[in-house]
Amino acid sequence: MYNPQLNKHGELQHLLTTEGLPKAHIYSILDTAESFVSIGNREVKKVPLMRGKSVFNLFFENSTRTRTTFEIASKRLSADVINLNIAASSTSKGESLLDTIDNLAAMHADMFVVRHAQSGAPYLIAKHLHDTGQHHVHIVNAGDGRHAHPTQGLLDMYTIRHYKKDFTQLRVAIIGDILHSRVARSDIHALTTLGVPEVRVIGPLTLLPNGLEHMGVRLFTDINEGLKDVDVIITLRLQHERMNGGLLPSAQEFFQSYGLTLERLALAKSDAIVMHPGPMNRGVEIDSTVADGTQAVILPQVTFGIAVRMAVMSILAGN
């Protein structure tokens, strides 16, 4: 069966999703990232692994942090980075997505980092490159619609492994707007692949998508029950920009029912870590005392994110 992520030798050709990504490839990315973490502490924060390669950041949807970390990661690998302001480019003049891709590939692009509001857009590009024989170009999905955000999922796995070492003994809880969260999906697929025995999702029924049980997770609508004895807590922001009215009464009521407070954190194990993909809404999904507390590893996540994105890009470029 054609797997758009792997080439004919079974090597990683694109990173589109954590779903179906073999465990060996996940560990290869995490182990490679380990060797890159220390680069940020050096005086010269560069390695020559992608010298002469061109990375195009194609962000059809706004993002500051993800785009910035991809840009830093590319530059640390010594790649040439081109940021396209898509809103001001040809796609707004009626040029199709694939026309844009063909034109950029003709400029000897080696890698496209793609964020798009439509689920499946990076797959469409990968299939087009495959069908037109442009196998030298690699795609990294930097978030597509509600579907996937694989590098965030992988940096979350890196963070969990850094603090907890072994995936096979953990209870992990994901709280909040699961329905609209591509991060939640990417995390769930990666956690189950890595053998986490219990993944819990916690939220109001209106923000829990149908079919979650088939992904191998336990559903909780009561946060106190869901947080009992967990090792890792991942809080998600409310994605108002993707919501149609009526899903939530108000941000304040959400915080009262599902906000992560010190009292609720005390229900988890005493050494539980608190994660958040950002940007945080303080006082909505997480209380400031928790976000700034000793159990939060939210800023290390950002640091690890650069190393994980370097690992993904260097592995793709190495094929």
MARLUMGU-459331 format. One line per 8 residues: number of its first residue (from 1); their letters; for each residue x, y, z of C-alpha. Coordinates in Angstrom, 1 decimal, always signed. Each point is the difference from the previous one (the first is absolute). Example, Ala and Ser with C-alpha at 12.3 -4.5 7.8 and 13.67 -1.06 7.14 Angstrom:
1) AS) +12.3/-4.5/+7.8; +1.4/+3.4/-0.7
This chain:
1) MYNPQLNK) +0.0/+0.0/+0.0; +1.3/+3.5/-0.9; +1.0/+1.8/+3.2; +0.5/+3.7/-1.0; +2.5/+0.5/+2.9; +2.5/-2.7/-1.0; +2.0/-0.5/-3.1; +0.5/-3.4/-1.8
9) HGELQHLL) +2.9/-0.8/+2.4; -2.2/+0.5/+3.1; +1.8/+3.3/+0.9; -1.9/+3.1/+1.0; -0.8/+2.1/-3.1; -2.5/+2.4/+1.5; -1.3/+0.7/+3.5; -3.8/+0.4/-0.3
17) TTEGLPKA) -1.4/-1.7/+3.1; +0.8/-2.1/+3.0; -2.8/-2.4/-0.9; +1.6/-3.2/-1.3; +3.5/+1.4/+0.4; +2.0/-3.0/+1.0; +1.4/-0.1/+3.6; +3.5/-0.4/-1.4
25) HIYSILDT) -0.3/+3.3/-1.9; -1.3/+1.8/+3.0; +2.9/-1.2/+2.2; +2.4/+0.9/-2.8; -1.3/+3.6/+0.1; +0.1/+0.2/+3.8; +3.5/-1.4/+0.2; +1.3/+2.3/-2.8
33) AESFVSIG) -1.7/+3.0/+1.8; +1.9/-1.0/+3.2; +3.3/+0.8/-1.8; -1.3/+3.4/-1.1; -1.3/+1.3/+3.3; +3.5/+1.2/+1.2; +0.6/+2.0/-3.2; -2.1/+2.8/+1.5
41) NREVKKVP) +2.5/+0.4/+2.7; +3.0/+0.4/-2.3; +1.6/+3.3/-1.0; -0.4/-1.0/-3.7; -3.5/-1.5/-0.2; +0.5/-1.7/-3.4; +0.7/-3.4/-1.6; +0.6/-0.4/-3.7
49) LMRGKSVF) -2.5/-2.9/-0.6; -2.2/+2.0/-2.4; +2.5/+2.4/-1.5; -1.0/+0.8/-3.6; -3.6/-1.3/+0.5; -3.0/+2.4/-0.4; -2.9/-0.2/+2.5; -3.2/+1.9/-1.0
57) NLFFENST) -2.4/+0.9/+2.9; -3.5/+0.0/-1.6; -2.3/+1.2/+2.7; -3.5/+0.4/-1.5; -1.3/+0.4/+3.6; +1.5/+2.4/+2.6; +2.5/-1.3/+2.5; +2.8/+1.8/+1.7
65) RTRTTFEI) +1.5/-2.6/+2.3; -0.1/-3.0/-2.3; +1.4/+2.0/-2.9; +2.7/+1.5/+2.1; +1.1/-3.3/+1.5; +0.1/-1.5/-3.5; +2.1/+3.0/-1.2; +2.4/-0.3/+2.9
73) ASKRLSAD) +0.3/-3.8/-0.5; +0.7/+0.5/-3.8; +2.6/+2.6/+0.7; +1.8/-2.1/+2.6; +0.3/-2.7/-2.6; +1.6/+2.6/-2.3; -2.9/-0.2/-2.5; -1.1/+3.0/-2.1
81) VINLNIAA) -3.5/+1.0/+1.2; -2.6/+1.7/-2.0; -3.1/+1.3/+1.7; -3.0/+0.5/-2.3; -2.6/+2.6/+0.9; -2.8/-2.1/-1.6; -2.7/+2.6/+0.4; +2.0/+2.4/-2.2
89) SSTSKGES) +1.1/-2.6/-2.5; -1.5/-1.6/-3.1; -2.5/-2.2/+1.8; -2.0/+3.1/+0.8; +0.0/+0.8/-3.7; -1.7/-3.3/-0.9; +3.1/-2.2/-0.5; -0.8/-3.5/+1.4
97) LLDTIDNL) +1.9/-1.6/+2.8; +1.7/-2.6/-2.3; +1.0/+2.7/-2.5; +1.7/+1.8/+2.8; +1.8/-3.2/+1.1; +1.1/-0.7/-3.6; +1.5/+3.5/-0.4; +1.8/-0.3/+3.3
105) AAMHADMF) +1.3/-3.5/-0.8; +1.3/+1.4/-3.3; +2.1/+2.4/+2.2; +1.8/-3.1/+1.4; -1.8/-0.1/+3.3; +1.1/-3.0/+2.1; -2.7/+0.3/+2.7; -3.4/+1.5/+0.6
113) VVRHAQSG) -1.2/+0.7/+3.5; -3.8/+0.3/-0.4; -2.7/+1.4/+2.2; -3.5/+0.1/-1.5; -3.5/+0.5/+1.3; -1.3/-2.9/-2.1; +0.5/-3.5/+1.4; +1.9/-2.1/-2.5
121) APYLIAKH) +1.8/+2.8/-1.8; +3.5/-1.4/+0.7; -1.1/-3.4/-1.2; -1.3/+1.5/-3.3; +3.4/+1.7/-0.5; +1.9/-3.2/+0.9; -2.1/-2.1/-2.5; +0.5/+2.6/-2.7
129) LHDTGQHH) +3.8/+0.0/+0.5; -0.1/-3.9/-0.1; -2.2/+0.0/-3.2; +2.2/+2.5/-1.8; +3.3/-1.7/+1.0; +1.3/+2.8/+2.2; +1.4/-2.4/+2.6; +2.8/+2.4/+1.1
137) VHIVNAGD) -2.5/+2.3/+1.7; -1.1/-0.9/+3.6; -3.2/+1.2/+1.8; -0.3/+0.8/+3.7; -3.5/+0.5/+1.2; +0.0/+3.0/+2.4; -3.7/-0.4/+0.7; -3.0/-0.7/-2.3
145) GRHAHPTQ) -3.5/+1.0/+1.0; -1.2/-2.2/+2.9; +1.9/-3.0/-1.2; +3.7/-0.1/+1.1; +2.9/+1.9/+1.4; +2.7/-2.8/+0.0; +3.0/+2.1/+1.1; -1.9/+1.2/+3.0
153) GLLDMYTI) -1.0/-3.6/+0.8; +3.7/-1.1/-0.3; +1.3/+2.9/+2.2; -2.6/-1.0/+2.6; +1.3/-3.6/-0.2; +3.5/+1.3/+0.4; -1.0/+2.1/+3.1; -1.8/-3.0/+1.6
161) RHYKKDFT) +2.9/-2.3/-0.6; +2.5/+2.6/+1.4; -1.9/+0.3/+3.3; -1.6/-3.5/+0.3; +2.5/-2.3/-1.9; -2.4/-2.9/-0.6; -3.2/+0.3/-2.0; -1.3/-3.5/+1.0
169) QLRVAIIG) -0.8/+0.9/+3.7; -1.9/+3.3/-0.6; -3.5/+1.5/+0.4; -0.3/+3.0/-2.3; -3.0/+2.5/+0.2; -0.8/+2.4/-2.8; -2.5/+2.7/+1.1; -2.1/+2.5/-1.9
177) DILHSRVA) -1.1/+0.7/-3.6; +0.7/-3.5/-1.5; -2.5/+0.5/-2.8; +2.0/+2.8/-1.7; +3.5/-1.1/+1.0; +2.4/-1.4/-2.5; +2.6/-0.2/+2.8; -2.3/-2.4/+2.0
185) RSDIHALT) -0.3/-2.3/-3.0; +3.7/+0.0/-0.7; +0.8/-0.6/+3.7; -2.6/-2.9/+0.3; +1.4/-1.8/-3.0; +3.6/+0.4/+1.2; -0.7/-1.0/+3.6; -1.9/-3.2/-1.0
193) TLGVPEVR) +2.8/-0.9/-2.5; +2.6/+0.4/+2.8; -1.9/-2.3/+2.3; -1.5/+2.4/+2.5; -2.5/-2.3/+1.8; -2.6/+2.6/+0.9; -0.8/+3.2/-1.9; -2.9/+2.1/+1.4
201) VIGPLTLL) -1.8/+2.8/-1.7; -1.9/+2.5/+2.2; -2.6/+2.6/-1.1; -3.6/+0.9/-0.4; -1.9/-2.3/-2.4; -0.4/+2.8/-2.5; +3.8/+0.2/-0.4; +0.6/-3.8/-0.2
209) PNGLEHMG) -0.2/-1.3/-3.6; -1.8/-3.2/-0.9; +2.0/-3.2/-0.4; +2.7/+0.9/+2.6; -0.4/-3.4/+1.7; +1.2/-1.6/-3.3; +3.3/+1.8/+0.5; +0.6/-1.9/+3.2
217) VRLFTDIN) -0.7/+2.7/+2.5; -2.2/+0.3/+3.1; -2.5/+2.9/+0.1; -0.8/+2.1/+3.0; -2.4/+2.9/+0.4; +0.9/+0.4/+3.7; +3.4/+1.6/+0.3; +0.5/-1.2/+3.6
225) EGLKDVDV) -0.5/-3.6/-1.0; +2.1/+0.4/-3.1; +3.0/+1.4/+1.8; +0.2/-2.6/+2.7; +3.5/-1.5/+0.2; +1.2/+1.2/-3.4; +3.7/+0.5/-0.8; -0.3/+2.5/-2.8
233) IITLRLQH) -2.6/+2.7/-0.6; -0.2/+1.7/-3.4; -2.3/+3.1/+0.0; -1.4/+1.3/-3.3; -1.2/+3.5/-0.8; -3.6/+0.7/-1.0; +0.1/+0.6/-3.8; -2.7/+2.7/-0.3
241) ERMNGGLL) +1.0/+0.6/-3.6; -1.1/-3.5/-1.0; -3.2/-0.1/+2.0; -3.5/+0.6/-1.1; -2.1/+1.6/+2.7; -1.6/-2.1/+2.8; +2.7/-2.4/+0.8; +1.0/+1.8/+3.2
249) PSAQEFFQ) -2.0/+2.2/+2.4; +3.0/+2.4/+0.7; +3.8/-0.1/+0.7; -0.7/+0.7/+3.7; -2.3/-3.0/+0.3; +2.5/-2.2/-1.9; +2.6/+1.0/+2.5; -2.3/-0.8/+2.9
257) SYGLTLER) -0.7/-3.5/-1.4; +3.3/-0.9/-1.8; +2.7/+2.5/+0.8; +3.2/-1.5/+1.5; +0.4/+1.5/+3.5; +2.4/-1.0/+2.8; -2.9/-1.8/+1.8; -0.6/-2.2/-3.1
265) LALAKSDA) +3.6/-0.5/-0.7; +0.3/-1.5/+3.5; -2.2/-2.9/-1.1; +2.7/-1.1/-2.5; +3.2/-1.7/+1.2; +2.3/+2.2/+2.1; +2.7/+0.0/-2.8; -2.5/+0.5/-2.9
273) IVMHPGPM) +1.2/+2.4/-2.7; -2.3/+2.7/-1.6; +0.3/+0.7/-3.7; -1.6/+2.4/-2.4; +0.6/+0.4/-3.8; -0.7/+3.8/+0.3; -1.0/+2.7/-0.3; -1.5/-0.2/+3.5
281) NRGVEIDS) -3.2/+1.7/+1.0; +0.7/+0.6/+3.7; -3.1/-0.2/+2.1; -1.8/-1.9/-2.7; +1.6/-3.5/-0.3; +2.8/+0.5/+2.5; +0.5/+2.0/+3.1; +3.1/+2.2/+0.2
289) TVADGTQA) +1.2/-1.6/+3.2; +0.1/-3.4/-1.9; +1.5/+1.5/-3.2; +2.8/+1.6/+2.0; +0.3/-2.7/+2.5; +2.7/-2.6/+0.6; -1.9/-2.8/-1.8; -0.4/+1.9/-3.2
297) VILPQVTF) +2.4/-0.9/-2.8; -1.5/+2.4/-2.6; +3.1/+2.0/-0.8; +2.3/-3.1/-0.3; -2.6/-1.3/-2.5; +0.8/+3.1/-2.2; +3.8/-0.6/+0.3; -0.5/-3.7/-0.8
305) GIAVRMAV) -2.2/+0.9/-3.0; +3.0/+1.6/-1.8; +2.1/-3.2/+0.4; -2.9/-2.2/-1.1; -0.6/+2.0/-3.1; +3.7/+0.0/-0.8; -0.1/-3.8/+0.4; -3.0/-0.4/-2.3
313) MSILAGN) +1.5/+2.2/-2.7; +3.5/-1.5/+0.1; -1.4/-3.5/-0.2; -2.2/+0.9/-3.0; +2.9/+1.8/-1.7; +2.3/-3.0/+0.6; -2.1/-2.4/-2.1
